Amino acid sequence: MRGTLVKEPWQSITPAGCVAPPMRGWYCTVLREEIDTTERSDLHYVLDADGKPKRYKAWLSDRLAFLYDWIMEHNVLPKVLSGDLAAHLDALRRILSEVRGQRVLDVGAGTGNIATCLPTDNEYWGVDVSPGLLRRAHRRLTRAGFHPCELYVTPAGDLPFADGAFDVLLCNLTLNFVTDLEVALREWRRVLQPRGEAFCSVPVPERNARGAKINGALRPEAELREAAQRCGFAMETLDVENGTILYFRLSPAPSPR
Ligand SMILES: C[S@@+](CC[C@H](N)C(=O)[O-])C[C@H]1O[C@@H](n2cnc3c(N)ncnc32)[C@H](O)[C@@H]1O
């Protein structure tokens, strides 16, 4: 499929080049013009120059994807992040309760844990490098009632979506796996509407009182804030205590006068 508008069969005319959210029940993809994709087993893959689906090294192999939820609940959250999964999901539920009727992009969607936190009257797009996790996310999110619900195998810093395609971006417990933070943040700024916001959570070293070994790149809050500023965001820390995890909002930085 070429980067263009996609409609469900029962839909009629969709405004050409539509990016802003039209009526609920209508949607256009948010793909950039030059992007080619293919759909396999409910997931979208971006095609490379040879027409092959692009694939990435996944955090957890596809064969082990069924273990992900157990590992997060019983190992990663309590033992590595000194936190609690139920408290994490409660915090996200509170933070996202006001997000209604928006076009939402979930970066590092995993198995779709967000399904229990994000109101289902939002339109949902998710990206992740792991097809195994995304297939589980697709089942969970469609069962929860998200529509549309589109999942793309693509990394956080190389999004196939058009400028301004989304109102809200989410990125939970994933930024530490993103090697080039500023490349990703600039992509997020690009795909968000000018007034769009991001809600994120990530372990930070200064909250890691037990000195646990945490996978990926741990960046202190100050470093995240400075990188966000360089990429056009103002970062606001949210008032949540849950082990090593920092919860924060990224809003458009006021433009200099
Ligand atoms: C700890 S999980 C968090 C998943 C989900 N957001 C949640 O809260 O349950 C980290 C996720 O980031 C994904 N991931 C790792 N590196 C990534 C990258 N560069 N771009 C996008 N996703 C990535 C992994 O495949 C995994 O699903």
The ligand as a Gaussian input file, in Angstrom:
#p B3LYP/6-31G(d) Opt

LIG

0 1
 C        9.251000      -2.262000      28.602000
 S        8.377000      -2.356000      27.099000
 C        7.034000      -1.190000      27.346000
 C        5.863000      -1.536000      26.487000
 C        4.574000      -0.763000      26.754000
 N        4.703000       0.646000      26.441000
 C        4.130000      -0.964000      28.164000
 O        4.099000       0.026000      28.916000
 O        3.797000      -2.098000      28.531000
 C        9.431000      -1.540000      25.946000
 C        8.888000      -1.655000      24.529000
 O        9.690000      -0.848000      23.666000
 C        9.861000      -1.532000      22.446000
 N       11.045000      -0.925000      21.827000
 C       12.356000      -1.112000      22.120000
 N       13.134000      -0.337000      21.352000
 C       12.287000       0.363000      20.551000
 C       12.480000       1.345000      19.536000
 N       13.702000       1.762000      19.181000
 N       11.401000       1.827000      18.908000
 C       10.144000       1.422000      19.260000
 N        9.895000       0.503000      20.210000
 C       10.960000      -0.010000      20.849000
 C        9.997000      -2.982000      22.870000
 O        9.780000      -3.887000      21.809000
 C        8.936000      -3.066000      23.958000
 O        7.679000      -3.377000      23.454000

